[in-house]
Amino acid sequence: MASMRAMVVKQAGGDFELEEREVPQPGFDQALVRVHACGVCHSDMFAKEGGYPGVSHPLIPGHEIAGVIESLGDGVKGWDVGQRVGVGWFGGNCGYCEWCRRGDLINCENLEIPGVTMDGGYADYVVVKASALASMPDDLDAADAAPLLCAGITTYNALRRSGARGGDRVAVLGVGGLGHLGVQFAAKLGFKTIAIARGQDKAPLAAQLGAHRYIDSQAEDPAAALQKLGGAKVILATATSGAAMSAVQGGLAPRGTLMIIGVPDSLDINPLPLILGSRSVKGWYSGTSIDSQETLAFSVLTGVRSMNEVYPLSRAAEAYDRMMSGHARFRVVLTMNE
């Protein structure tokens, strides 16, 4: 039998261990994907440390998967062997729960998540449902594509479904792993893009990414600064600081929305501005495989790219630690071509 390399976590809190395993075979309505690159995401801590519903060990992490279809199981239609594909957080839905029946697939009560509820992409091969596949453009490098399948789809989907229209003021809180993509997407979607971060050192990067204005939250009150500009239709909160999110809430224009995609430990919200200005606070959560496909296509069309640090699969533990340290600039990606 053909063998493959796989980086395995054998128990919650355990170390990454490189194993040789048999290459799995796709079952009915499944595809075997040869992995070319896999992003290292903060959510991979669910595989490493446990704590997410449905996690069991041993487990291969990884849900930002870019590769090619190696083989197809029976019943698969619309996909071809050799086709370039990506797989993100959405690994397939059950089809029978209430939310599936309502067409809200990403909120499936039995959602399959590569690298969390099933083996993921820290390996040479991965088996996924055909419904989880997203077509990947030929002129997009696999290492560039991988982070777009989680960080990319989350920021792009949140912005395009935020209610903002071209010309509206949109602020992006944080210029890090999510935020550096959020600024690019906001600018390419035609929004008057305002980046907010701590310190003047990030101002040149924000401008390089396409921001029209930069607010240093250390030097001035970011909410007041936004109101001087007329208020923000949307504030995309990518930072993980609840205090930073609370500090910008007052910068929303009437009927504006604070869109939260970063995960703070806690968040204090002042209800009065929400009531008086019909403002809102909402979260956003990834997307389905067609959303991933549209994110990849839009990124190629407009030139949006993640800034990545690339490691070979054998250095997955080092790559994970680098990501968790918060010092990566800005996403970490594993490649399999050692």
PyMOL commands that set and color helices and strands:
alter all, ss='L'
color gray80, all
select helices_A, chain A and resi 42-49+98-101+105-107+130-132+142-160+179-188+200-209+222-228+242-251+271-276+289-302+313-325
alter helices_A, ss='H'
color red, helices_A
select strands_A, chain A and resi 3-9+16-22+30-40+64-72+84-87+125-129+134-135+169-173+192-197+213-216+232-237+252-260+280-283+308-312+331-335
alter strands_A, ss='S'
color yellow, strands_A
deselect
rebuild
show_as cartoon
